[in-house]
Amino acid sequence: MRNSIALLLWLLLVSAGGFAQFPTVAREIAFAQIAAGGGLETVVNVTNRGTTTYQGLLSLFRSSEQTAGQPWSPAISGSVVTDGKLSISLGPGETRTLRIIGSGSTETGFGTIRSSNSEETSFIEGTLTYYIKSGGQLMDSIGVLPSVQTYLTVIPFDSFSSLALALANAASTAATVQMKLYSSTNELLGTLVSPLLLQPSQQIPKYLWQYFPGVQMTGGGRVDIQSDVPIIGTALTDTGGQFSSLPMTPAVKAYNLKIDFPGLTIVASLNIRISGTVAEVRALSLTHNGQTVSGDPTYVTGTLIGNVLEIHIHTLDDLDKPIFECLTVNPFSFSASSLTGTIKLWNLDPPGNGGTGQFTMTAIN
């Protein structure tokens, strides 16, 4: 068992390209900030590279700090939007342009395209572009990638006053969002007095200084955004009327990991990044009863369902027999400074229980 556990922990030496190696089928796509009217136009391009027709529903919601879930029905490429909803059908290999246009002053919101069809041979991918016009002339354009669900994101910036955030909750339960503002030298300059409560289908666009009105800041820094429910977001900078977008991607949380089996202690430095329900895991070092372990990467997947984090490892023991390991943290929270859980091993050939141990994860960032 000791050899299998040592190899297990090398479990966590997966590359940062884990998502590319084991992708999930895209059934939905979201954009956390859409703007139309007042010289602004949003163009969303979507495509289906699958082999069957993708049937989805575009849902649009207005920005609102006071209320949530208000439907938004702008004009879209000549199509009639009813109660903020528009059916989307994409044949195999088809690409479609959704041009979102407003007739009056600028309106903003966010949108999702979701499919209830479980057919996995159709899926959706896309991009968004803002076009800024004046007097009929194009003045600027900004390309934005689809929004990614995240529990923890970090945005470094060079200008506190020019950074704007659009945060949206596309989940079915309310999200409690916390923010911390740091200087370029890691000095904590501000924390939200009251966490931001995002109701389902609510979106709020604000400049960073509006979240921290009492802070006087020059130069660069970063803002850490953490939520107990996965949220989506878009970050934009506005400098002299020129706009650009910044990615809001899942941030890495680092831990010191200690696993205890009878007569065996394993210590590792563990990194975790979570997007939606998918966990990407990696270890930077590993000692087995005080001795450094090296070996080949193994097949690792991770899931976060509700507040239960599971890391699943498929590898071989010292006799090249397949084994399966499962690390479970229940409940899991990025805000916890210390987490405990169980690790279980199963022999797959022949089938049998390989043992149970305990582990502790101590946050270091």
C-alpha positions in Angstrom: 0.0 0.0 0.0 2.9 2.4 0.7 4.1 2.4 -2.9 0.6 2.9 -4.2 0.1 5.9 -1.8 3.4 7.4 -2.8 2.4 7.1 -6.5 -1.1 8.4 -5.5 0.3 11.7 -4.3 2.3 12.1 -7.4 -1.3 12.0 -8.4 -1.4 15.6 -8.1 1.4 16.4 -10.5 -1.0 17.2 -13.4 -0.3 20.0 -15.8 -2.2 23.3 -15.9 -3.6 22.0 -19.2 -5.8 19.5 -17.5 -8.9 21.1 -18.9 -7.6 20.6 -22.4 -6.8 17.0 -21.8 -10.2 16.1 -20.2 -12.7 18.7 -21.5 -16.4 18.8 -20.6 -19.0 19.2 -23.4 -20.2 22.8 -23.6 -24.0 22.9 -23.1 -24.1 26.6 -22.2 -22.3 29.9 -22.6 -22.6 33.1 -20.7 -21.5 36.8 -21.0 -21.5 38.8 -17.8 -21.8 42.2 -19.5 -23.8 43.2 -22.6 -24.5 46.8 -23.6 -26.7 48.3 -26.2 -27.9 51.8 -27.1 -26.3 55.2 -26.7 -23.6 54.5 -29.3 -22.9 51.0 -28.0 -23.6 47.8 -29.8 -22.8 44.2 -28.7 -22.2 41.5 -31.2 -22.1 37.8 -30.1 -20.9 35.2 -32.5 -21.7 31.6 -31.6 -21.0 28.3 -33.4 -21.8 24.6 -33.1 -19.0 22.3 -34.2 -21.1 19.3 -33.3 -22.7 16.8 -35.6 -26.3 17.4 -34.5 -28.4 20.6 -34.1 -27.9 22.6 -31.0 -31.2 23.9 -29.5 -30.7 26.6 -26.9 -32.5 29.5 -25.2 -30.9 32.9 -24.9 -32.0 34.6 -21.7 -31.2 38.3 -21.1 -31.4 40.1 -17.8 -31.1 43.8 -16.9 -28.4 45.3 -14.7 -29.9 46.2 -11.3 -28.4 46.8 -7.9 -31.9 46.7 -6.2 -33.7 43.9 -7.9 -32.8 40.6 -9.7 -34.1 38.7 -12.7 -35.7 41.5 -14.6 -35.9 40.4 -18.3 -34.3 42.6 -20.9 -35.6 42.6 -24.5 -33.4 44.6 -26.9 -33.5 44.1 -30.6 -31.3 41.2 -31.8 -30.5 41.0 -35.5 -34.1 41.8 -36.5 -35.5 39.0 -34.2 -38.2 39.7 -31.7 -37.1 39.1 -28.1 -40.1 38.2 -25.8 -39.7 38.6 -22.0 -36.0 38.6 -22.4 -35.8 35.2 -24.2 -34.9 34.1 -27.7 -34.7 30.5 -29.0 -31.3 29.7 -30.7 -30.9 26.9 -33.2 -27.5 26.1 -34.7 -27.1 23.3 -37.2 -24.0 21.1 -37.4 -21.1 23.4 -38.1 -23.3 26.5 -38.3 -22.1 30.0 -37.0 -24.6 32.7 -36.2 -24.2 36.4 -35.4 -26.4 38.0 -32.7 -26.3 41.8 -33.1 -27.8 43.4 -30.0 -28.9 46.9 -30.6 -30.6 49.5 -28.5 -32.8 52.4 -29.8 -32.4 54.8 -26.9 -29.9 55.5 -24.1 -27.4 52.9 -23.1 -28.8 49.8 -21.4 -26.7 47.0 -19.9 -27.3 43.5 -18.6 -26.0 39.9 -19.0 -27.0 36.9 -20.9 -26.8 33.1 -21.0 -27.5 30.5 -23.7 -28.5 27.2 -22.3 -29.7 23.9 -23.8 -32.0 21.4 -22.0 -31.1 18.8 -24.7 -28.7 16.1 -23.3 -27.4 15.2 -26.8 -23.6 15.5 -26.4 -22.9 15.7 -30.1 -24.0 19.3 -30.3 -22.4 22.1 -28.3 -21.9 25.9 -28.3 -18.8 28.1 -28.3 -18.6 31.9 -28.9 -17.1 35.3 -28.5 -18.5 38.8 -27.8 -17.4 42.2 -29.2 -18.5 45.7 -28.0 -18.6 48.3 -30.8 -18.5 52.0 -29.7 -19.8 54.5 -32.3 -20.2 58.2 -32.5 -22.1 60.0 -35.2 -22.3 56.8 -37.1 -18.5 56.3 -37.0 -16.8 53.4 -35.3 -14.6 54.8 -32.5 -13.5 51.6 -30.7 -14.1 47.9 -30.3 -13.4 45.4 -27.5 -13.3 41.7 -27.8 -14.4 39.6 -24.8 -14.2 35.8 -24.1 -17.2 34.0 -22.6 -17.5 34.4 -18.9 -16.2 31.5 -16.7 -17.9 30.4 -13.5 -15.5 31.0 -10.6 -15.5 30.9 -6.8 -12.2 32.9 -6.6 -10.7 35.3 -9.0 -7.9 37.8 -8.8 -7.6 40.9 -11.0 -4.3 42.8 -11.1 -4.5 46.4 -12.4 -2.5 49.5 -13.1 -5.2 52.1 -12.4 -7.6 51.9 -9.5 -10.0 54.6 -10.9 -10.4 53.1 -14.4 -11.3 49.5 -13.5 -14.9 48.5 -13.9 -16.4 45.1 -12.8 -19.6 43.5 -14.0 -20.6 40.7 -11.7 -23.5 38.4 -12.3 -25.1 35.3 -10.7 -26.3 32.8 -13.3 -26.8 30.1 -10.6 -30.1 29.2 -8.9 -29.1 30.2 -5.4 -28.0 33.6 -4.0 -24.2 34.3 -3.9 -22.4 36.1 -1.1 -19.4 37.9 -2.7 -16.5 39.3 -0.8 -13.7 41.6 -2.1 -10.3 42.7 -0.8 -8.2 45.5 -2.3 -4.4 45.3 -2.1 -1.7 47.7 -3.2 1.2 46.6 -5.4 3.2 45.8 -2.3 0.5 43.5 -0.9 -0.8 46.0 1.6 -4.5 45.5 2.4 -6.2 48.8 1.6 -9.9 47.8 1.8 -12.4 45.1 2.5 -16.1 45.3 1.7 -17.9 46.4 4.9 -20.8 44.2 3.9 -20.4 41.3 1.5 -22.3 41.8 -1.8 -25.4 39.6 -2.0 -26.1 38.6 -5.7 -29.5 37.1 -6.1 -30.1 34.5 -8.9 -30.1 36.2 -12.3 -28.8 39.5 -10.8 -26.0 41.5 -12.4 -24.3 44.6 -11.0 -21.8 46.8 -13.0 -19.7 49.2 -10.9 -16.3 50.8 -11.0 -13.9 49.4 -8.4 -13.7 52.7 -6.6 -17.5 52.5 -6.0 -17.0 49.3 -4.0 -14.2 51.0 -2.0 -15.3 54.7 -1.9 -13.1 55.6 1.1 -9.8 54.4 -0.6 -7.4 56.9 -2.1 -5.2 54.9 -4.4 -2.6 55.7 -7.0 -0.7 53.2 -9.1 -1.4 49.5 -9.5 -2.6 46.7 -7.2 -5.1 43.9 -7.3 -8.6 43.0 -6.2 -9.4 39.5 -4.8 -13.1 38.4 -5.4 -14.5 35.4 -3.6 -18.0 33.9 -3.6 -19.6 30.9 -1.9 -21.6 30.2 -5.2 -19.8 30.3 -8.6 -20.4 33.7 -10.3 -19.4 35.1 -13.7 -17.9 38.4 -14.4 -16.3 40.8 -16.9 -13.6 43.4 -16.1 -13.1 46.5 -18.3 -10.7 49.4 -18.1 -11.7 52.9 -19.2 -8.7 55.2 -19.8 -9.4 58.5 -21.6 -12.4 57.0 -23.3 -10.5 54.0 -24.6 -11.7 50.7 -23.4 -10.1 47.3 -23.0 -11.2 44.0 -21.3 -9.4 42.0 -18.6 -9.9 38.3 -18.1 -11.8 37.1 -14.9 -10.5 33.6 -14.6 -10.4 31.2 -11.6 -7.5 31.9 -9.3 -5.2 29.4 -7.6 -5.5 28.5 -4.0 -2.4 27.0 -2.4 -2.3 24.6 0.5 0.0 22.5 2.6 -1.3 19.0 2.5 -0.6 16.3 5.1 -2.0 12.7 4.7 -1.9 10.2 7.6 -2.1 6.5 7.2 -1.1 4.0 9.9 2.7 4.1 9.9 2.8 6.5 6.9 2.8 10.3 6.6 2.8 12.1 3.2 3.4 15.8 2.9 2.8 17.9 -0.2 2.3 21.5 -1.5 -1.0 21.5 -3.2 -2.6 24.0 -5.7 -6.3 24.0 -6.6 -8.2 26.0 -9.2 -11.9 25.5 -9.6 -14.1 26.5 -12.5 -17.8 25.7 -12.0 -17.8 22.1 -10.8 -14.4 21.2 -12.3 -11.3 21.2 -10.1 -7.8 21.4 -11.5 -5.2 20.1 -9.0 -1.5 20.0 -8.9 1.3 19.3 -6.3 4.6 21.0 -6.4 6.5 18.7 -4.0 6.0 15.5 -2.1 7.6 13.7 0.8 6.9 10.1 1.8 7.9 9.6 5.5 10.3 12.4 5.1 11.8 11.3 1.8 11.2 13.1 -1.6 9.1 11.1 -4.1 9.3 11.3 -7.8 7.4 9.5 -10.6 5.2 9.9 -13.6 1.9 11.9 -13.8 -1.3 10.0 -13.3 -4.9 10.6 -14.5 -6.6 12.9 -12.1 -10.1 14.5 -12.1 -11.8 16.7 -9.6 -15.3 17.9 -8.9 -17.0 20.4 -6.6 -20.7 19.6 -6.2 -22.4 21.8 -3.7 -19.8 22.2 -1.0 -18.2 18.7 -1.4 -14.8 18.6 -3.1 -13.7 15.2 -4.4 -10.3 14.5 -6.1 -10.3 11.3 -8.1 -7.1 9.5 -9.0 -6.6 6.6 -11.4 -3.1 5.1 -11.3 -1.2 1.9 -10.9 0.4 0.3 -7.9 4.0 -1.1 -7.9 2.7 -4.3 -9.6 1.1 -2.3 -12.4 -2.3 -3.1 -11.1 -5.0 -0.4 -11.4 -6.1 1.4 -8.3 -8.5 4.3 -7.6 -8.1 6.9 -4.9 -10.6 9.5 -3.7 -9.9 12.5 -1.5 -13.1 14.0 -0.1 -13.4 17.4 1.7 -16.9 18.0 3.1 -17.5 20.8 3.5 -15.1 22.7 1.2 -14.7 26.4 1.3 -12.0 28.7 -0.1 -12.4 31.0 2.9 -11.5 28.3 5.4 -7.9 28.4 6.7 -7.8 24.7 7.4 -9.7 21.8 5.9 -9.9 18.1 6.8 -11.1 15.1 5.0 -10.7 11.4 4.2 -8.8 9.5 1.5 -9.8 6.1 0.4 -8.0 3.6 -1.9 -9.6 0.8 -3.9 -7.8 -2.0 -5.8 -9.5 -2.6 -9.1 -7.6 -5.7 -10.1 -8.5 -7.7 -8.1 -11.3 -5.6 -6.5 -10.8 -4.7 -2.9 -10.5 -1.9 -0.3 -7.0 -0.5 -0.2 -7.4 1.4 3.1 -8.6 4.7 4.5 -6.6 7.7 5.8 -7.1 11.2 7.0 -5.7 14.4 5.6 -5.4 18.1 6.4 -5.1 21.0 4.0 -3.8 24.3 5.4 -4.2 27.4 3.2 -1.1 29.4 2.6 -2.4 32.3 0.4 
